Amino acid sequence: MRGILTLCILGSLSVQAQTITQTFGSGTNQFAIDFVRIGNAGNAADNTGSPNPAGSVDYNFNIGKYEVSRDMVIKAITSGALQIDLADMTFWAGSAANGSRRPASGITWLEAARFVNWLNTNQGYSPAYKFGSDGLFRLWQPGDPGYNIRNLFRNSNAYYFIPTVDEWYKAAFYDPQKNSGSGGYWKYSTGSDNAPVPVENGALSGTMVYKGQYAPADIDDAGGLSPYGTMAQGGNIGEWVETAGDGLNDVPGENRGIRGGDWGTGEGGVMATSYGSLWPTWDYFNTGFRVASIPEPSSISLLLIGSTLLMAGRRKR
């Protein structure tokens, strides 16, 4: 079953889609993920951040506007009998931080990969990540459909995936309008070189849930947006990326990257220069993830295709 795709368009054909909403599951276990389009394929890399270089992506993609929530993971677990344990639910027991709209922290990279695989199979796509019958993570091999020699972690036939460090970095720090429209990077994911204002929650421009807050905020109430329109790529919780700590996705058990800082992180921990890694089997109460995907044809493209077919039809008459 394919999910429902909703494109929210403002204005004329010159205005890009603002939010792409896709639904998963069914009945009481149905939930939606909002994505934003990351265009400007082939952008230059940033040579001032970490890793260095970072952020150059030669294709368009979508990325979650928000972090994955606890509600999404719990509904996926119920629907798909997934081997996922939100390990910090005991830590946050009795706290508002355990609410359904709070980010799904306390999750390992491997559990995040299982969630993403379920998103794919729920929609009829190939899983992104390979797990053996013993439940252990495997690399894709040359004989596997969707094998990609450039990335042995991700299957190229998958639709949903954990963003690579470059995909994540571009969505957070790149601004196609910077430098008089030639594009460039900011130090912070709020689209500024000035430190964000620390807040407990809210969505005001230039704010971030970091620097000594007592807990993460709801995923859709967690600070100002990036230039592309993502929320909380700095602060709130740290986020897994697909890429191994050494940048080479070639060893199943190697460290995976962590980006973005959390609700208590200081300024240095949420800057473009901050990058860490953890074992993929570790779960922390301050670490979660967001989902990325390949882009659907935009409504603009569909309109152009429709217009072309209409004109062709008229010429045949």
C-alpha positions in Angstrom: 0.0 0.0 0.0 1.4 3.4 -1.0 1.0 6.3 1.4 -1.0 9.4 0.8 1.1 12.2 -0.6 0.1 15.8 0.1 2.0 18.8 -1.4 1.2 22.1 0.1 1.9 24.8 -2.6 1.8 28.5 -2.1 1.4 31.0 -5.0 2.2 30.4 -8.6 4.4 27.9 -10.5 7.6 29.8 -9.4 7.0 28.9 -5.7 8.3 25.5 -4.5 6.4 23.0 -2.5 6.6 23.9 1.2 5.6 20.6 2.9 5.3 17.1 1.6 3.2 15.0 4.0 3.2 11.2 3.7 1.1 8.8 5.8 2.1 5.3 7.1 0.3 2.5 8.9 -3.5 2.2 9.2 -6.4 2.7 11.6 -5.4 3.8 15.0 -1.7 3.2 14.2 -1.7 5.6 11.2 0.7 8.5 11.4 2.2 11.2 9.1 5.6 12.5 8.4 6.2 16.0 7.0 9.1 16.4 4.6 10.7 19.4 3.0 12.4 19.5 -0.4 16.2 20.0 -0.5 17.0 21.2 -4.0 19.9 23.0 -5.5 21.6 19.8 -6.5 25.4 20.0 -7.1 25.9 22.7 -4.5 29.5 23.4 -3.4 30.8 21.8 -0.1 31.5 23.7 3.0 35.2 23.8 3.9 34.8 25.4 7.3 32.7 22.8 9.2 33.1 19.2 10.3 33.7 16.9 8.6 35.6 19.0 6.1 34.4 19.2 3.4 30.7 18.6 4.0 27.3 19.4 2.6 27.7 18.9 -1.1 24.9 16.7 -2.6 24.6 16.1 -6.3 20.9 15.2 -6.3 17.6 16.5 -4.9 16.0 14.8 -1.9 13.5 15.3 0.9 14.2 15.4 4.6 11.9 15.3 7.6 10.8 18.7 8.6 10.8 17.4 12.2 12.6 14.8 14.2 10.8 11.4 14.4 8.4 11.4 17.4 7.8 8.8 20.1 4.2 8.4 18.7 5.5 7.5 15.3 7.9 4.8 16.6 5.3 3.3 19.0 2.7 3.1 16.2 5.3 1.5 13.9 6.3 -1.0 16.6 2.6 -1.9 17.1 2.0 -2.2 13.3 5.2 -4.1 12.4 6.3 -6.0 15.5 9.6 -4.2 15.2 12.6 -4.9 17.4 12.8 -1.4 18.9 13.0 -0.4 22.5 12.7 3.3 23.4 15.2 2.8 26.2 14.7 6.2 27.8 10.9 5.8 28.5 11.8 4.7 32.0 14.1 7.7 32.4 11.3 10.1 31.4 8.5 8.2 33.2 6.0 10.6 34.7 7.5 13.6 32.8 6.0 15.6 30.0 9.2 14.7 28.1 7.6 11.3 27.6 4.7 12.8 25.6 3.7 11.4 22.2 5.0 14.5 20.3 8.4 14.4 22.0 11.3 13.1 19.9 12.0 9.4 19.8 15.2 9.5 21.8 16.8 6.5 23.5 17.0 4.7 20.2 20.0 3.0 18.7 21.1 3.5 15.1 20.2 -0.1 14.3 16.7 0.5 15.7 16.4 3.7 13.6 17.4 1.6 10.6 14.6 -0.9 11.4 12.1 1.9 11.7 13.1 3.2 8.3 13.0 -0.3 6.8 9.4 -0.6 8.0 8.5 2.8 6.4 9.8 1.4 3.1 8.1 -2.0 3.3 4.8 -0.5 4.5 4.7 1.5 1.3 5.8 -1.4 -1.0 9.5 -0.3 -1.4 12.7 -2.2 -0.8 14.2 -1.9 2.7 17.1 0.5 3.0 19.3 -1.5 5.4 20.2 -5.2 5.3 19.6 -7.4 8.4 20.4 -11.1 8.4 18.1 -13.8 9.7 20.1 -13.6 12.9 19.0 -9.9 13.3 22.5 -8.6 12.7 23.3 -5.7 10.4 24.9 -6.6 7.0 26.5 -4.7 4.1 24.8 -4.9 0.7 26.7 -7.2 -1.7 27.3 -6.9 -5.4 24.7 -9.6 -6.2 22.0 -7.8 -4.2 19.4 -5.8 -6.2 20.0 -2.1 -5.3 23.6 -2.6 -4.4 25.5 0.7 -4.6 29.3 0.6 -4.5 29.4 4.2 -3.2 27.4 3.3 -0.1 27.4 -0.2 1.2 24.9 0.6 4.0 22.0 1.9 1.9 20.1 0.1 -0.8 19.6 2.3 -3.8 16.1 0.9 -4.4 14.8 2.2 -1.0 12.6 5.3 -0.8 13.2 6.2 2.8 16.5 6.3 4.7 18.5 7.9 7.5 20.2 11.0 6.0 24.0 10.8 5.3 26.2 13.4 7.0 26.2 15.5 3.8 22.4 15.3 3.3 21.9 16.3 6.9 24.5 19.0 6.8 23.1 20.6 3.7 19.5 20.6 5.1 20.7 22.3 8.3 23.3 24.8 7.2 23.1 25.5 3.5 21.2 28.5 2.2 20.7 28.8 -1.6 19.9 32.6 -1.1 23.1 33.4 0.7 25.8 35.4 -1.0 23.4 37.2 -3.3 21.8 34.0 -4.5 25.0 32.1 -5.2 24.5 30.0 -2.0 26.6 29.4 1.1 26.6 28.0 4.6 25.7 29.4 8.1 27.3 28.5 11.4 23.9 27.6 12.9 20.9 25.7 11.6 18.7 28.7 12.3 20.2 30.4 9.2 22.6 32.7 11.0 26.2 33.1 12.1 25.0 34.5 15.4 24.2 32.1 18.2 20.5 31.3 18.5 18.4 32.5 21.5 17.9 29.6 23.9 14.3 28.7 24.6 12.4 25.9 26.3 10.0 25.6 23.3 8.4 27.7 20.6 9.0 28.3 16.9 10.3 31.8 16.7 12.9 32.6 14.1 16.5 32.5 15.5 15.6 30.4 18.6 16.8 26.9 19.6 16.1 24.5 22.4 19.6 24.3 23.8 22.0 25.7 26.4 20.7 24.4 29.7 17.0 23.6 29.0 15.6 20.8 31.2 14.1 18.5 28.5 13.4 18.3 24.7 10.4 20.1 23.3 7.7 18.6 21.0 9.1 18.0 17.6 7.0 20.7 16.0 7.6 23.3 18.8 11.4 23.1 19.0 12.9 26.4 17.7 13.3 28.4 14.5 13.6 26.9 11.1 16.6 26.4 8.8 16.7 28.1 5.4 15.1 25.0 3.9 12.4 24.9 6.6 13.6 22.1 8.9 13.2 22.4 12.7 15.6 21.4 15.5 18.6 20.4 13.4 20.4 22.2 16.3 19.4 21.5 19.9 16.4 19.5 21.2 18.1 16.1 20.7 21.2 14.9 18.9 20.5 13.0 15.7 21.9 9.9 14.1 23.2 10.2 10.5 23.7 7.2 8.2 27.4 7.9 7.6 30.1 6.1 9.6 32.3 8.2 11.8 35.2 7.8 9.5 33.1 8.7 6.4 33.3 5.2 4.9 30.3 3.0 5.1 32.2 -0.2 4.8 32.2 -1.9 8.2 28.9 -3.1 9.7 29.7 -2.4 13.3 31.6 0.9 13.0 30.6 4.1 14.7 27.8 6.2 13.2 27.8 10.0 13.1 25.8 12.1 15.5 24.9 15.7 14.8 22.9 18.7 16.2 23.5 18.8 19.9 20.6 18.6 22.4 18.5 20.6 24.8 21.4 21.1 27.2 24.2 21.6 24.7 26.1 24.9 24.6 26.8 27.0 21.5 29.8 24.9 20.4 27.8 21.7 20.3 25.2 23.0 17.9 27.5 24.7 15.4 28.5 23.4 11.9 31.9 22.5 13.4 30.5 20.0 15.9 30.4 16.4 14.9 30.6 13.2 16.9 30.0 9.5 16.6 28.7 6.5 18.7 28.5 2.8 18.4 25.3 1.9 16.5 24.2 -0.4 19.3 24.2 2.4 21.9 21.1 4.3 23.0 21.1 7.6 24.8 18.3 9.6 26.3 19.4 12.7 24.2 19.8 11.0 20.8 17.2 10.3 18.1 16.9 10.8 14.3 15.0 12.1 11.4 14.1 10.5 8.1 15.0 11.4 4.5 13.6 10.2 1.2 14.0 10.5 -2.5 11.7 13.2 -4.0 8.3 12.5 -5.5 7.6 14.4 -8.8 6.6 17.9 -7.7 3.2 19.3 -8.6 5.0 21.8 -10.7 6.7 19.0 -12.7 3.4 17.2 -13.1 1.8 20.4 -14.4 4.6 20.9 -16.9 4.3 17.2 -18.0 0.6 17.6 -18.3 0.9 20.8 -20.3 3.5 19.1 -22.6 1.2 16.1 -23.2 -1.8 18.4 -23.8 0.2 20.4 -26.4 1.4 17.2 -28.0 -2.2 16.0 -28.2 -3.3 19.2 -29.8 -0.5 19.0 -32.4 -1.7 15.5 -33.4 -5.2 16.7 -34.2 
